[in-house]
């Protein structure tokens, strides 16, 4: 029996565990998505070049 079969058998024996595990996976995916967005989108969009060539003379 492989790992996937063992997991399926465990869930069939304890259906309440499936709901709990599903909710935990949803929360984990939500956290991973937010981290990805913060790392790749927000951080990159806030990189602004404030230097300019101004002749003060």
KELUMTOR-845108 format. One line per 4 residues: their letters; for each residue x, y, z of C-alpha. Coordinates in nm, 3 decimals. Layout:
BEGIN
A = X/Y/Z | ... .
//
This chain:
BEGIN
XXXX = 0.000/0.000/0.000 | 0.146/0.337/-0.098 | 0.120/0.665/0.087 | -0.183/0.788/-0.109 .
XXXX = -0.373/0.468/-0.039 | -0.290/0.492/0.331 | -0.417/0.851/0.342 | -0.737/0.756/0.162 .
XXXX = -0.794/0.464/0.397 | -0.737/0.687/0.700 | -0.992/0.939/0.572 | -1.247/0.669/0.496 .
XXXX = -1.216/0.543/0.853 | -1.242/0.894/0.998 | -1.445/1.129/0.773 | -1.431/1.411/1.029 .
XXXX = -1.057/1.418/0.982 | -1.110/1.493/0.613 | -1.300/1.811/0.692 | -1.036/1.922/0.941 .
XXXX = -0.751/1.844/0.701 | -0.929/2.023/0.418 | -0.970/2.334/0.631 | -0.604/2.321/0.736 .
XXXX = -0.498/2.288/0.371 | -0.720/2.582/0.271 | -0.565/2.797/0.543 | -0.215/2.689/0.446 .
XXXX = -0.281/2.767/0.079 | -0.421/3.108/0.174 | -0.108/3.189/0.375 | 0.120/3.072/0.093 .
XXXX = -0.073/3.280/-0.158 | -0.046/3.594/0.057 | 0.328/3.539/0.107 | 0.374/3.493/-0.267 .
XXXX = 0.183/3.812/-0.344 | 0.372/4.011/-0.085 | 0.707/3.882/-0.203 | 0.654/3.904/-0.578 .
XXXX = 0.397/4.174/-0.642 | 0.389/4.430/-0.363 | 0.764/4.441/-0.304 | 0.842/4.481/-0.675 .
XXXX = 0.578/4.746/-0.736 | 0.715/4.964/-0.458 | 1.063/4.985/-0.608 | 1.060/5.340/-0.743 .
XXXX = 1.358/5.531/-0.871 | 1.362/5.870/-0.696 | 1.677/6.003/-0.864 | 1.655/6.271/-1.125 .
XXXX = 1.896/6.500/-1.304 | 1.841/6.854/-1.184 | 2.067/7.143/-1.286 | 2.097/7.369/-0.982 .
X = 2.354/7.600/-1.126 .
//
